[in-house]
Amino acid sequence: MNFLRSSAVLLQAMVRTNRSTVGGFFLAGRSMVWWPIGASLFASNIGSVHFVGIAGTAAAAGIAICGFEWNVSNTMSMSQTKLVVTMPEYLKKRFGGQRIRIYLSVLSLFLYAFTKISADIFSGAIFIQQALGLNIYVAVIALLAITALYTVTGGLAAVIYTDTLQTVIMIIGSFILMGFAFNEVGGYENMKERYMTAVPSVTGNISAECFQPRPDAFNLFRDPISGDLPWPGLVFGLTVQTIWYWCTDQVIVQRCLSAKNLSHVKGGCILCAYLKLLPMFLMVFPGMISRILYPDVVACVDPAECQKYCGSSVACTNIAYPKLVVDLMPNGLRGLMLSVMLASLMSSLTSIFNSASTLFTMDIYTKIRPYAKERELMIAGRVFIVFLIGVSIAWIPVVQSAQSGQLFDYIQSIISYLAPPISAVFLLAIFCKRVNEQGAFYGLIIGLVIGLSRMITEFAYGTGNCVSPSNCPAIICGVHYLYFGLILFTISCIVIVGVSLVTKPIDDKHLHRLCWSLRNSTEERVDIEKDDWVNHEEDEMDTEESEEEPGLCKKAVMCFCGLEKTKAVKLTPEEEEELKKKLTDTTEEPLWRNVVNINAIILLCVAVFFHGYFG
């Protein structure tokens, strides 16, 4: 049923948008309004990895993991100008040159393939295995095929509209499960009392600290030295990650760039931030309740017992949410929750596939084929999605063997090792006019070397667990990953500013409307370098008109994939200039500017209250 609903939305999106152009396929024609943008931002972020990973970490360690979700409220109002299609393209306009753009594109694709996609597939496979008992590979390949169909045929518009539907399904289903879970334990106060005594019956000779709930399980802010998520890292180190994901990651930026104007960008971000307040109730508390109801399974600590319950000798906390769904909900509602999990998985994967396709096409393929026609770029983007699916399927065995611990911590640690230099470049590019290409590039490279050194060393020694700690040297692995991310961010900033100050600055004529101090400039900007790719369709329109008419089957396939030939309207130079101004306009109507700004203040107050109440 969920597939039928999504298919109907997909077909409507295919009809409503022009998918045969770069702007139509990758940016939904820059015509989106605030509510589907906000829903798509939420659905793109909340995947099956959140239901499995956040609930699992909550079952193991308490509510502090929700700090990762609530930190979003502090940064969601930041957005990009509508001058570009991808984040690396913005940095190319800001700094010039090719190496920064290519570096960011390749790094983003690497992160997509080996963290986001692999984590979503792994968490989705855990749920399917618990709920249906199906072969993991058959289920995953089917899901990937469906999500690829959405992305290949519909472009960003189809992804956004289906994300909106998936968001509604996820929220309704999750609230229903939360109600069943709290009813089972007798309310919030009973949950707090029973969680602290939820320990497995088989513990062997293992130390009590490995299976007893943490004394600070219901505290959001934890000890800065001994805490598993120290509060300075949660407040400051996590902000570095948040800036990278919500302000520079292509999945998020692409949705903001699809908005019809700046007010709709802000409105979408604020709606998403409101929705991001929900995971505490929809995922964290159910994960903790699962430990209460099934302590021998979810809180298992003996390797043999864990192997029996979930196929992992380290821990079984990752099955906390699927276990709750399968054992607690009646048959009909269990089907709804299966729909929720499939919806979250498909939403995340469609978003990643579409954004990865955009990065590859606009930032890499145009280097190989700078004179490619627009139709060729559309085909290249779709083919790359198929390639990415193949890589993802091939990576499944690695994910199965590597993700035996807490999944969400793994993802966040990888981000802390690789993302801080990008956050540093992004912030300094906007707020420091003096920063130039040399400074940004060397800041990225030095930051990458330091981050990879920590990551490779940690993986070589193994992260370990309470029962079998890692013997990685404390000087390398002893620093919490959130602290490490903050240190890496600081080092990157110092390198960027230092190198920029000893090299030639960029003239203001190249920076109009690209940095904060010149954001309202009306002067014409001179690009440091010309665009890599220019649409040459008009030059060859006359020759294409003489080609013979394609057959009915070919026309149907081309229409389905958004590759049908449409005769473009020839614009005068004045009309082209007016269209360019419309696409790059960042002005707002005073009424709606005040509405979104007031909502941003209310949102911040709510977020501060939640932090204080659960702190």
Solvent accessible surface area in square Angstrom, and as a share of the most:
residue,aa,sasa,rsa
1,M,153,0.68
2,N,13,0.07
3,F,85,0.35
4,L,114,0.57
5,R,106,0.39
6,S,0,0.00
7,S,25,0.16
8,A,62,0.48
9,V,32,0.19
10,L,6,0.03
11,L,98,0.49
12,Q,102,0.46
13,A,0,0.00
14,M,18,0.08
15,V,127,0.73
16,R,150,0.55
17,T,21,0.12
18,N,77,0.40
19,R,10,0.04
20,S,18,0.11
21,T,39,0.23
22,V,11,0.06
23,G,31,0.30
24,G,4,0.04
25,F,0,0.00
26,F,0,0.00
27,L,1,0.01
28,A,1,0.00
29,G,43,0.41
30,R,39,0.14
31,S,63,0.41
32,M,5,0.02
33,V,42,0.24
34,W,112,0.39
35,W,123,0.43
36,P,2,0.01
37,I,0,0.00
38,G,0,0.00
39,A,8,0.06
40,S,0,0.00
41,L,0,0.00
42,F,3,0.01
43,A,0,0.00
44,S,7,0.04
45,N,19,0.10
46,I,1,0.00
47,G,0,0.00
48,S,0,0.00
49,V,13,0.07
50,H,14,0.06
51,F,2,0.01
52,V,0,0.00
53,G,0,0.00
54,I,0,0.00
55,A,0,0.00
56,G,0,0.00
57,T,5,0.03
58,A,0,0.00
59,A,0,0.00
60,A,25,0.19
61,A,12,0.09
62,G,1,0.01
63,I,1,0.00
64,A,1,0.01
65,I,1,0.01
66,C,0,0.00
67,G,2,0.02
68,F,12,0.05
69,E,4,0.02
70,W,0,0.00
71,N,7,0.04
72,V,3,0.02
73,S,11,0.07
74,N,83,0.42
75,T,8,0.04
76,M,5,0.02
77,S,64,0.41
78,M,56,0.25
79,S,40,0.26
80,Q,13,0.06
81,T,29,0.17
82,K,7,0.03
83,L,33,0.16
84,V,2,0.01
85,V,19,0.11
86,T,0,0.00
87,M,6,0.02
88,P,5,0.03
89,E,24,0.11
90,Y,4,0.02
91,L,1,0.01
92,K,10,0.04
93,K,27,0.12
94,R,0,0.00
95,F,7,0.03
96,G,3,0.03
97,G,21,0.20
98,Q,57,0.26
99,R,96,0.35
100,I,2,0.01
101,R,12,0.04
102,I,66,0.34
103,Y,31,0.12
104,L,6,0.03
105,S,0,0.00
106,V,81,0.47
107,L,16,0.08
108,S,21,0.14
109,L,23,0.11
110,F,88,0.37
111,L,3,0.02
112,Y,1,0.00
113,A,8,0.06
114,F,52,0.22
115,T,6,0.04
116,K,29,0.12
117,I,0,0.00
118,S,5,0.03
119,A,2,0.02
120,D,5,0.03
121,I,4,0.02
122,F,24,0.10
123,S,0,0.00
124,G,4,0.04
125,A,3,0.02
126,I,20,0.10
127,F,2,0.01
128,I,5,0.03
129,Q,93,0.41
130,Q,54,0.24
131,A,27,0.21
132,L,89,0.44
133,G,62,0.59
134,L,94,0.47
135,N,90,0.46
136,I,18,0.09
137,Y,82,0.31
138,V,100,0.57
139,A,10,0.08
140,V,3,0.02
141,I,80,0.40
142,A,51,0.39
143,L,13,0.06
144,L,1,0.00
145,A,60,0.46
146,I,46,0.24
147,T,0,0.00
148,A,11,0.09
149,L,67,0.34
150,Y,1,0.00
151,T,0,0.00
152,V,26,0.15
153,T,2,0.01
154,G,0,0.00
155,G,0,0.00
156,L,0,0.00
157,A,0,0.00
158,A,0,0.00
159,V,0,0.00
160,I,0,0.00
161,Y,36,0.14
162,T,2,0.01
163,D,1,0.00
164,T,21,0.12
165,L,39,0.19
166,Q,2,0.01
167,T,6,0.04
168,V,78,0.45
169,I,15,0.08
170,M,3,0.01
171,I,31,0.16
172,I,94,0.48
173,G,0,0.00
174,S,1,0.01
175,F,81,0.34
176,I,53,0.27
177,L,0,0.00
178,M,35,0.16
179,G,39,0.37
180,F,68,0.28
181,A,0,0.00
182,F,38,0.16
183,N,121,0.62
184,E,88,0.39
185,V,4,0.02
186,G,47,0.45
187,G,27,0.26
188,Y,64,0.24
189,E,124,0.55
190,N,68,0.35
191,M,0,0.00
192,K,69,0.29
193,E,125,0.56
194,R,98,0.36
195,Y,0,0.00
196,M,67,0.30
197,T,102,0.59
198,A,7,0.05
199,V,49,0.28
200,P,7,0.05
201,S,90,0.58
202,V,70,0.40
203,T,30,0.17
204,G,58,0.56
205,N,162,0.83
206,I,34,0.17
207,S,61,0.39
208,A,53,0.41
209,E,138,0.62
210,C,29,0.17
211,F,27,0.11
212,Q,86,0.38
213,P,9,0.06
214,R,66,0.24
215,P,131,0.82
216,D,27,0.14
217,A,0,0.00
218,F,35,0.14
219,N,65,0.33
220,L,0,0.00
221,F,70,0.29
222,R,8,0.03
223,D,70,0.36
224,P,48,0.30
225,I,158,0.80
226,S,88,0.57
227,G,8,0.08
228,D,46,0.24
229,L,7,0.03
230,P,3,0.02
231,W,105,0.37
232,P,26,0.16
233,G,0,0.00
234,L,7,0.03
235,V,53,0.30
236,F,109,0.45
237,G,1,0.01
238,L,6,0.03
239,T,38,0.22
240,V,6,0.03
241,Q,8,0.04
242,T,7,0.04
243,I,15,0.08
244,W,9,0.03
245,Y,30,0.11
246,W,15,0.05
247,C,4,0.03
248,T,7,0.04
249,D,6,0.03
250,Q,3,0.01
251,V,2,0.01
252,I,1,0.00
253,V,5,0.03
254,Q,0,0.00
255,R,0,0.00
256,C,6,0.03
257,L,1,0.00
258,S,0,0.00
259,A,0,0.00
260,K,99,0.42
261,N,53,0.27
262,L,33,0.16
263,S,13,0.09
264,H,39,0.18
265,V,1,0.01
266,K,45,0.19
267,G,10,0.10
268,G,0,0.00
269,C,3,0.02
270,I,12,0.06
271,L,46,0.23
272,C,0,0.00
273,A,0,0.00
274,Y,66,0.25
275,L,27,0.13
276,K,3,0.01
277,L,11,0.06
278,L,37,0.18
279,P,0,0.00
280,M,0,0.00
281,F,54,0.22
282,L,4,0.02
283,M,1,0.00
284,V,0,0.00
285,F,5,0.02
286,P,0,0.00
287,G,0,0.00
288,M,0,0.00
289,I,0,0.00
290,S,0,0.00
291,R,11,0.04
292,I,14,0.07
293,L,40,0.20
294,Y,40,0.15
295,P,36,0.23
296,D,55,0.28
297,V,22,0.12
298,V,1,0.00
299,A,9,0.07
300,C,9,0.06
301,V,11,0.06
302,D,30,0.16
303,P,58,0.37
304,A,72,0.56
305,E,36,0.16
306,C,0,0.00
307,Q,94,0.42
308,K,137,0.58
309,Y,75,0.28
310,C,35,0.21
311,G,52,0.50
312,S,19,0.12
313,S,56,0.36
314,V,48,0.27
315,A,27,0.21
316,C,1,0.00
317,T,11,0.06
318,N,13,0.07
319,I,8,0.04
320,A,0,0.00
321,Y,0,0.00
322,P,0,0.00
323,K,41,0.18
324,L,0,0.00
325,V,1,0.00
326,V,35,0.20
327,D,71,0.37
328,L,30,0.15
329,M,3,0.01
330,P,67,0.42
331,N,119,0.61
332,G,65,0.62
333,L,50,0.25
334,R,79,0.29
335,G,38,0.37
336,L,54,0.27
337,M,0,0.00
338,L,38,0.19
339,S,19,0.12
340,V,0,0.00
341,M,4,0.02
342,L,44,0.22
343,A,0,0.00
344,S,0,0.00
345,L,4,0.02
346,M,6,0.03
347,S,1,0.01
348,S,3,0.02
349,L,1,0.00
350,T,2,0.01
351,S,0,0.00
352,I,6,0.03
353,F,0,0.00
354,N,0,0.00
355,S,0,0.00
356,A,0,0.00
357,S,0,0.00
358,T,0,0.00
359,L,1,0.00
360,F,41,0.17
361,T,0,0.00
362,M,14,0.06
363,D,0,0.00
364,I,36,0.18
365,Y,41,0.15
366,T,1,0.01
367,K,58,0.25
368,I,117,0.59
369,R,116,0.42
370,P,52,0.33
371,Y,167,0.63
372,A,0,0.00
373,K,71,0.30
374,E,20,0.09
375,R,74,0.27
376,E,44,0.20
377,L,0,0.00
378,M,0,0.00
379,I,76,0.38
380,A,12,0.09
381,G,0,0.00
382,R,14,0.05
383,V,91,0.52
384,F,20,0.08
385,I,0,0.00
386,V,95,0.54
387,F,124,0.52
388,L,6,0.03
389,I,23,0.12
390,G,40,0.38
391,V,40,0.23
392,S,1,0.01
393,I,47,0.24
394,A,75,0.58
395,W,77,0.27
396,I,4,0.02
397,P,67,0.42
398,V,63,0.36
399,V,3,0.02
400,Q,70,0.31
401,S,89,0.57
402,A,64,0.49
403,Q,12,0.05
404,S,39,0.25
405,G,30,0.29
406,Q,61,0.27
407,L,1,0.00
408,F,5,0.02
409,D,41,0.21
410,Y,54,0.20
411,I,17,0.09
412,Q,20,0.09
413,S,9,0.06
414,I,6,0.03
415,I,18,0.09
416,S,0,0.00
417,Y,1,0.00
418,L,3,0.02
419,A,0,0.00
420,P,0,0.00
421,P,1,0.00
422,I,7,0.04
423,S,0,0.00
424,A,0,0.00
425,V,1,0.00
426,F,2,0.01
427,L,35,0.17
428,L,30,0.15
429,A,0,0.00
430,I,26,0.13
431,F,110,0.46
432,C,36,0.22
433,K,77,0.33
434,R,72,0.26
435,V,1,0.00
436,N,1,0.01
437,E,23,0.10
438,Q,67,0.30
439,G,0,0.00
440,A,0,0.00
441,F,34,0.14
442,Y,98,0.37
443,G,0,0.00
444,L,0,0.00
445,I,55,0.28
446,I,71,0.36
447,G,0,0.00
448,L,36,0.18
449,V,89,0.51
450,I,54,0.27
451,G,0,0.00
452,L,56,0.28
453,S,62,0.40
454,R,13,0.05
455,M,19,0.08
456,I,106,0.54
457,T,31,0.18
458,E,17,0.08
459,F,92,0.39
460,A,83,0.64
461,Y,102,0.39
462,G,28,0.27
463,T,92,0.54
464,G,39,0.38
465,N,49,0.25
466,C,65,0.39
467,V,60,0.34
468,S,68,0.44
469,P,105,0.66
470,S,39,0.25
471,N,121,0.62
472,C,17,0.10
473,P,52,0.33
474,A,81,0.63
475,I,153,0.77
476,I,62,0.32
477,C,32,0.19
478,G,54,0.52
479,V,51,0.30
480,H,43,0.19
481,Y,23,0.09
482,L,0,0.00
483,Y,52,0.20
484,F,27,0.11
485,G,3,0.02
486,L,57,0.28
487,I,87,0.44
488,L,1,0.01
489,F,37,0.15
490,T,67,0.39
491,I,59,0.30
492,S,1,0.01
493,C,27,0.16
494,I,115,0.58
495,V,27,0.16
496,I,0,0.00
497,V,50,0.29
498,G,35,0.34
499,V,38,0.22
500,S,1,0.01
501,L,107,0.53
502,V,123,0.71
503,T,41,0.24
504,K,159,0.67
505,P,66,0.42
506,I,26,0.13
507,D,77,0.40
508,D,63,0.33
509,K,102,0.43
510,H,31,0.14
511,L,0,0.00
512,H,12,0.05
513,R,79,0.29
514,L,7,0.04
515,C,5,0.03
516,W,130,0.46
517,S,77,0.50
518,L,31,0.15
519,R,107,0.39
520,N,119,0.61
521,S,23,0.15
522,T,134,0.78
523,E,112,0.50
524,E,150,0.67
525,R,36,0.13
526,V,76,0.44
527,D,54,0.28
528,I,58,0.29
529,E,68,0.30
530,K,182,0.77
531,D,78,0.40
532,D,32,0.16
533,W,38,0.13
534,V,87,0.50
535,N,67,0.34
536,H,44,0.20
537,E,37,0.17
538,E,74,0.33
539,D,113,0.59
540,E,62,0.28
541,M,43,0.19
542,D,111,0.57
543,T,94,0.54
544,E,45,0.20
545,E,99,0.44
546,S,95,0.61
547,E,99,0.45
548,E,160,0.72
549,E,129,0.58
550,P,55,0.34
551,G,47,0.45
552,L,151,0.75
553,C,107,0.64
554,K,109,0.46
555,K,92,0.39
556,A,61,0.47
557,V,92,0.53
558,M,43,0.19
559,C,71,0.42
560,F,85,0.35
561,C,27,0.16
562,G,0,0.00
563,L,16,0.08
564,E,55,0.25
565,K,112,0.48
566,T,84,0.49
567,K,152,0.65
568,A,55,0.42
569,V,120,0.69
570,K,153,0.65
571,L,56,0.28
572,T,66,0.39
573,P,103,0.65
574,E,127,0.57
575,E,85,0.38
576,E,85,0.38
577,E,90,0.40
578,E,112,0.50
579,L,82,0.41
580,K,127,0.54
581,K,120,0.51
582,K,146,0.62
583,L,58,0.29
584,T,36,0.21
585,D,65,0.33
586,T,59,0.34
587,T,97,0.56
588,E,34,0.15
589,E,113,0.51
590,P,84,0.53
591,L,115,0.57
592,W,132,0.46
593,R,94,0.34
594,N,75,0.38
595,V,55,0.32
596,V,14,0.08
597,N,61,0.31
598,I,100,0.51
599,N,49,0.25
600,A,28,0.22
601,I,111,0.57
602,I,84,0.43
603,L,6,0.03
604,L,85,0.42
605,C,80,0.48
606,V,47,0.27
607,A,2,0.02
608,V,95,0.55
609,F,125,0.52
610,F,37,0.15
611,H,37,0.16
612,G,59,0.57
613,Y,142,0.54
614,F,20,0.08
615,G,35,0.33
